[in-house]
Amino acid sequence: MRLRTAALLTTTLTAATLTPLALPATATAAPAKHADDFNGDGYRDYATPQSGEGNKGGSVHVTFGTANGPGTRTQVVDQDSPGVPGADERGDSWAEGTRVAADFDRDGYGDLAVSAVGEKVGRNRGQGSVTVLWGSPTGLKGGTEIPNKAPGARKAFGYGLATGDFNGDGRPDLAATNGGAVYVYKGGISRSGVGGSVQRLAKRGLSPDDLIAGRVTKDRATDLVVVGQVIRDWKETGDAWFVKGGTTLKPGATLRLGAYADSTSGVIADFDKNGYGDLALGNYADAKYKGAVAVWRGGRNGPGTATRLTQGTPGVAGAPEKGDRFGGSVSAGDTNGDGYPDLAVGASSEDVGGTRDGGGVHVLRGGAGGLKGAGSKWFARDSAGIPGAPSEGDRFGSTVRLRDTDLDGYADLYAHGEVDPVRLPGSPSGIKNSGVTRVEYGIVEGFLQ
């Protein structure tokens, strides 16, 4: 059973100024300002997966946010927690893969949807399940199982998840992969179940893995990009399939990705500020794992032209080398406050200073012409101000996140490796080497985009 890592991203990340909110749990409460604010205090929280040990099936470790970023108060939720459907069983892989957040019941508390792709249901091994955990003043409390519209063995329901207002009715919806199709649960998701309609999306020959949600066009509905495997001439390649949001979601254009692994990392952000969201899709398997980022520019009817960024793009440090895995993790945010989202790109297997697989992170600048290599920055363990030294197999940059955790208006860079995850602060000049701090191991993986 293939399990995705926490590097997979399913929604757009933008830097935002956070202000404390006090939201009562009543029917008249405003929806949560931040989808991942599970206790309604106005600060984004962090949901880190924890693998099941022994006979356990996995859990999610929540660290509650503060005005200064991750705090000290935590919570652990698994299938043995009160009100959570199912049972904590070995091999479930519960909450270990995709996790997405939305205030589904619009009560002022963010909710968390998690999958258990290894869950056995009846005689169906690996059928999978999806559960929404409900936010409350004390954090996540209880859950509701999403109905499986096409049960079957080894379908890994929920391997890919995404949230957004896909039908434009003002309520959060949920999209989930299930075997060779995607099912979109439109609104009506509450503690008592799913009351809205469900639309099935499928494209002949495409086996969906990853879902990326965001506004590509200028209408009110969230759009969806389905990324997956296609077999061509006996070779596994990849496609990104655009589906336009609306009352009925409508299939659109397809972008060929070339060589493809079983997972990608992508975000939708308006890198050129023309009002249309652009898809930045990292494909670490491209060109014998040299890696690449495809940028598919948004437009009135969906994405149109595409460009390809690599370590051979002018202005990008280094050179494309076999096995670098450039694009294994990507994240978007405005690091210098100019209004244009920038893009962090991990190259986790880059050799650094002669150290094999030391890894590093590129930060590419957004601007009027979109993402460019010019003015990009490179950070690795041998960069001034970063704690530690390059070590073999560290794979620094295997997970990257851009988020304004100190509320100064600039997105900070969080980079995860095998040792000493770090935070590099944003500034008017972008990400800087000074003021770098170590962060708790596992926190970076808990950032939802």
C-alpha positions in Angstrom: 0.0 0.0 0.0 1.4 3.4 -1.0 1.2 6.0 1.6 1.7 9.7 0.9 3.9 11.8 3.0 3.1 15.0 4.8 4.9 16.9 2.0 1.8 16.7 -0.1 -0.2 19.8 -0.2 -3.7 20.3 -1.1 -4.6 23.9 -0.7 -3.2 27.3 -1.4 -1.0 28.9 1.3 -0.9 32.6 1.7 0.7 34.7 4.4 -1.9 36.4 6.5 -2.1 38.7 9.5 -3.8 36.8 12.3 -5.9 38.5 15.0 -7.3 36.8 18.1 -11.0 35.9 17.8 -13.5 34.8 20.5 -16.1 32.7 18.8 -18.9 31.0 20.7 -20.1 27.5 19.6 -23.5 28.6 18.5 -25.5 28.5 15.3 -25.0 32.2 14.8 -21.2 32.1 15.1 -19.2 33.3 12.1 -17.2 30.6 10.2 -13.6 30.2 11.5 -11.2 32.8 10.1 -8.6 30.1 9.7 -9.6 26.6 8.6 -7.0 25.0 10.8 -7.9 27.0 14.0 -9.4 24.0 15.8 -10.1 25.7 19.1 -11.4 29.0 17.7 -8.9 31.4 19.4 -7.9 33.1 16.2 -4.5 31.3 15.7 -3.7 28.6 13.3 -3.0 25.1 14.7 -0.7 22.3 13.6 -1.8 18.7 12.9 1.1 16.3 12.8 0.7 12.6 11.8 2.0 9.9 14.1 2.6 6.4 12.8 0.9 3.6 14.6 3.2 1.5 16.8 2.6 -2.1 17.7 -1.1 -2.8 17.2 -2.0 0.9 16.8 -3.4 2.3 13.5 -2.0 5.9 13.7 -3.0 9.2 15.3 -2.8 13.0 14.8 -0.9 15.2 17.2 -2.3 18.7 17.4 -0.1 21.6 18.6 -2.2 24.7 19.3 -1.0 28.0 17.8 -0.2 31.3 19.6 0.7 34.8 18.5 4.3 33.6 18.3 3.6 30.4 16.4 3.4 26.9 17.8 2.6 26.8 21.5 3.1 24.3 24.3 -0.5 23.0 24.5 -1.1 19.8 22.6 -3.7 17.1 21.9 -3.5 13.6 20.5 -6.5 12.1 18.7 -6.9 8.5 17.3 -9.8 6.1 16.6 -9.9 5.2 20.3 -10.7 8.9 21.2 -14.3 9.5 22.4 -16.8 10.0 19.6 -14.3 9.1 16.8 -15.8 6.5 14.5 -14.1 3.1 14.0 -11.5 1.3 16.0 -7.8 1.8 16.4 -6.4 -1.2 14.5 -3.0 -2.1 13.2 -2.4 -1.2 9.5 -5.2 1.5 9.3 -2.7 4.3 8.6 -5.3 6.6 10.2 -4.4 10.3 9.8 -0.9 9.4 8.6 -1.5 10.6 5.0 -3.6 13.5 3.7 -5.1 15.9 6.2 -7.2 18.9 5.2 -9.0 21.5 7.2 -12.2 23.5 6.8 -15.0 24.8 9.1 -17.5 22.4 7.6 -20.4 23.2 10.0 -19.5 26.9 10.1 -19.6 27.2 13.9 -16.4 29.2 14.3 -14.1 26.2 14.9 -11.9 24.7 12.2 -12.5 21.0 11.5 -10.0 18.4 10.3 -10.7 15.7 7.6 -8.3 12.7 7.8 -8.0 9.5 5.8 -7.2 5.9 6.8 -6.2 4.4 3.5 -5.3 1.0 5.0 -8.6 0.6 6.8 -10.3 -2.8 6.3 -14.0 -2.6 6.0 -15.8 -5.9 6.2 -13.8 -8.2 3.9 -12.4 -5.4 1.9 -8.8 -4.9 2.8 -7.4 -1.4 2.1 -10.9 0.0 1.3 -10.0 3.1 3.3 -12.1 5.6 5.2 -12.4 9.4 5.7 -13.4 11.0 8.9 -14.1 14.7 9.8 -12.9 15.6 13.3 -14.9 18.5 14.8 -13.4 21.6 16.3 -14.4 22.9 19.7 -13.2 25.3 22.4 -10.9 22.5 23.6 -9.7 21.4 20.2 -10.7 18.4 18.1 -13.6 16.5 19.6 -15.6 13.6 18.1 -15.9 12.8 14.5 -18.2 11.9 11.6 -17.4 9.3 8.9 -17.8 10.4 5.3 -20.0 7.8 3.4 -18.1 5.7 0.8 -20.0 5.9 -2.5 -18.0 3.1 -4.1 -16.7 0.6 -1.5 -14.1 -2.0 -2.6 -10.9 -3.6 -1.7 -7.6 -1.7 -2.1 -9.4 1.5 -3.3 -7.7 3.5 -0.5 -10.6 5.9 -0.1 -9.1 9.3 0.8 -5.6 8.8 -0.5 -6.1 12.3 -1.9 -8.2 14.9 -0.1 -9.0 18.6 -0.8 -11.4 21.1 0.6 -13.0 24.2 -1.0 -16.3 25.7 -2.0 -16.4 23.7 -5.2 -20.1 24.5 -6.1 -19.9 28.1 -5.0 -22.7 28.0 -2.5 -20.7 29.5 0.3 -20.2 26.2 2.2 -17.1 24.1 2.4 -17.1 20.9 0.3 -14.8 17.9 0.4 -13.2 16.0 -2.5 -11.7 12.5 -2.0 -10.0 10.0 -4.3 -11.5 6.5 -4.3 -9.9 3.9 -6.6 -9.9 5.4 -10.1 -12.2 8.3 -9.5 -12.7 11.4 -7.4 -15.9 12.0 -5.4 -16.9 15.6 -4.5 -19.2 15.9 -1.5 -21.0 19.2 -2.0 -21.9 21.1 1.2 -24.2 19.7 3.8 -21.3 18.1 5.8 -22.3 18.3 9.5 -21.9 16.3 12.7 -25.0 14.3 11.7 -23.6 13.2 8.3 -23.4 14.4 4.7 -26.7 15.8 3.4 -25.6 17.4 0.1 -25.1 15.8 -3.3 -22.0 13.9 -4.5 -20.5 14.2 -7.9 -18.1 11.6 -9.4 -15.2 12.7 -11.5 -13.2 10.3 -13.6 -10.9 10.6 -16.7 -10.2 7.5 -18.8 -6.7 6.2 -18.2 -6.0 8.5 -15.2 -5.4 7.0 -11.8 -5.8 9.9 -9.4 -3.3 10.4 -6.5 -3.3 14.0 -5.5 -5.9 16.7 -5.3 -5.1 20.5 -5.3 -7.8 23.0 -4.7 -7.8 26.8 -5.2 -9.4 29.6 -7.3 -7.9 29.5 -10.8 -10.7 31.5 -12.5 -12.3 34.6 -11.1 -15.7 33.2 -10.2 -16.7 32.3 -6.6 -16.3 28.6 -6.9 -13.1 26.7 -5.9 -11.5 24.8 -8.8 -9.9 21.4 -8.5 -6.7 19.9 -10.1 -6.5 16.1 -10.1 -2.9 14.7 -10.5 -2.3 11.1 -11.2 -0.7 8.3 -13.2 -1.2 7.4 -16.8 0.4 4.5 -18.6 1.7 5.5 -22.0 3.7 3.1 -24.2 4.2 0.8 -21.2 5.7 3.7 -19.2 4.2 5.4 -16.1 3.8 9.1 -16.8 1.8 11.8 -15.0 -1.1 14.2 -15.9 -2.6 17.2 -14.1 -6.3 17.4 -15.0 -8.1 20.7 -14.4 -11.8 20.6 -13.2 -13.7 23.9 -13.1 -15.8 24.6 -10.0 -19.5 25.4 -10.3 -22.9 23.9 -9.5 -21.7 21.0 -11.6 -18.0 20.7 -11.8 -16.8 20.7 -15.4 -13.7 18.8 -16.8 -11.2 21.0 -18.5 -7.6 20.9 -19.8 -4.9 18.4 -19.0 -1.2 19.2 -18.5 1.3 16.4 -19.3 3.9 16.1 -16.6 6.2 13.5 -18.1 8.1 11.1 -15.8 6.1 10.7 -12.6 6.2 9.1 -9.2 3.2 8.2 -7.1 2.9 11.6 -5.4 3.4 15.3 -6.2 3.4 18.5 -4.3 1.4 21.5 -5.5 -0.2 24.8 -4.6 -2.4 27.3 -6.3 -1.5 31.0 -5.9 -1.7 34.1 -7.9 2.1 34.6 -8.5 1.7 37.4 -11.0 -1.3 39.1 -9.3 -3.5 39.2 -12.4 -6.5 37.9 -10.5 -6.1 34.3 -11.7 -4.6 31.5 -9.6 -1.6 29.7 -11.0 -0.8 26.1 -10.3 2.8 25.3 -9.2 3.3 21.6 -9.3 6.5 20.0 -8.1 7.4 16.7 -9.8 10.5 15.3 -8.1 10.7 12.3 -10.5 11.2 14.4 -13.6 14.2 13.7 -15.8 15.6 10.8 -13.7 14.7 12.5 -10.5 16.5 15.7 -11.2 13.1 17.2 -10.6 11.1 20.2 -11.9 8.3 22.5 -11.0 5.6 23.1 -13.7 3.8 26.4 -13.5 0.4 26.3 -15.2 -0.9 29.9 -15.5 -4.5 30.6 -14.6 -7.0 32.4 -16.9 -10.6 33.2 -17.5 -11.6 29.6 -18.4 -8.9 27.8 -16.5 -5.2 27.3 -16.8 -3.5 27.9 -20.1 0.2 28.2 -20.9 2.8 26.4 -18.8 6.4 26.9 -18.0 8.9 24.5 -16.4 11.4 25.6 -13.7 14.4 23.5 -12.8 17.8 24.0 -11.2 18.9 24.8 -14.7 16.6 27.9 -14.9 18.7 31.1 -15.0 19.0 32.6 -11.5 18.3 29.3 -9.7 21.4 28.1 -7.7 23.1 24.8 -8.5 22.6 22.5 -11.5 20.0 19.8 -12.4 21.6 16.5 -11.4 20.2 13.0 -11.3 18.6 12.3 -8.0 18.3 15.9 -6.6 14.5 15.7 -6.3 13.9 19.4 -6.9 10.2 20.0 -6.3 9.7 17.2 -3.8 7.9 19.8 -1.6 6.6 23.3 -2.5 4.8 26.0 -0.6 3.6 29.5 -1.4 3.6 32.7 0.6 4.7 36.4 0.4 8.1 36.4 2.0 8.9 40.1 1.4 5.5 41.9 1.7 5.3 43.0 -1.9 1.9 41.4 -2.5 3.2 38.7 -4.8 3.3 35.1 -3.4 6.8 33.5 -3.6 7.5 29.8 -3.8 9.7 27.6 -1.6 11.0 24.5 -3.4 12.7 21.7 -1.6 15.6 19.8 -3.3 16.0 17.2 -0.6 18.6 15.0 -2.2 20.9 17.7 -3.4 24.6 17.0 -2.4 25.8 19.9 -0.3 29.5 20.6 0.2 30.4 17.1 -0.9 27.8 15.6 1.5 25.5 13.2 -0.1 21.8 14.0 0.1 22.3 16.9 2.4 19.4 18.8 0.8 18.4 22.4 0.6 15.6 24.9 -0.3 15.2 27.4 -3.1 12.9 30.4 -2.6 11.7 31.7 -6.0 10.3 35.2 -6.3 6.8 36.0 -7.6 6.3 39.2 -9.6 4.4 40.8 -12.5 5.8 38.2 -14.9 5.1 35.3 -12.6 7.6 33.0 -10.9 11.2 33.5 -12.1 14.6 32.2 -11.3 16.0 35.7 -11.1 16.4 36.9 -7.5 15.9 33.4 -6.0 17.6 32.4 -2.8 19.2 29.1 -1.8 19.5 27.8 1.8 21.3 24.7 3.0 23.0 23.5 6.2 26.2 25.2 5.1 24.5 28.6 4.6 25.5 31.3 7.1 23.3 31.4 10.2 21.7 28.0 9.8 22.3 25.7 12.8 24.2 22.5 12.2 26.4 21.3 9.3 25.5 19.2 6.3 25.1 15.5 7.1 24.7 12.6 4.8 21.0 11.7 4.4 19.7 14.7 6.2 17.5 15.6 3.2 17.0 19.2 4.4 14.0 20.6 2.5 12.1 17.3 2.4 9.1 19.3 3.7 9.0 23.1 3.3 6.3 25.6 4.5 5.9 29.3 4.1 3.8 30.8 6.9 3.8 34.1 8.8 4.0 32.7 12.3 5.3 35.9 14.0 2.6 38.1 12.6 5.0 40.7 11.1 3.4 40.5 7.6 6.2 38.4 6.1 5.9 34.7 5.5 8.6 32.7 7.3 10.3 29.6 5.9 10.1 26.4 7.8 12.3 23.6 6.5 12.3 20.0 7.7 15.2 17.5 7.5 16.1 14.4 9.4 17.7 16.6 12.1 17.0 20.1 13.4 14.0 21.5 11.5 14.4 25.3 11.4 12.6 28.5 10.9 14.1 31.3 8.7 12.2 34.6 9.1 10.8 36.7 6.3 11.6 40.3 5.9 11.4 43.2 3.4 14.2 41.6 1.6 12.7 38.1 1.7 13.8 35.1 3.7 17.0 35.9 5.6 19.7 34.0 7.4 19.7 36.0 10.6 17.4 35.1 13.4 17.2 31.5 12.4 15.8 29.2 15.1 15.4 25.5 15.6 11.8 24.2 15.9 10.3 21.1 17.4 10.8 18.0 15.3 7.5 17.1 13.6 6.0 20.6 13.8 6.7 21.4 10.1 4.9 18.3 9.0 1.9 19.6 11.0 1.5 22.8 8.9 -1.6 22.5 6.6 -1.4 24.6 3.5 
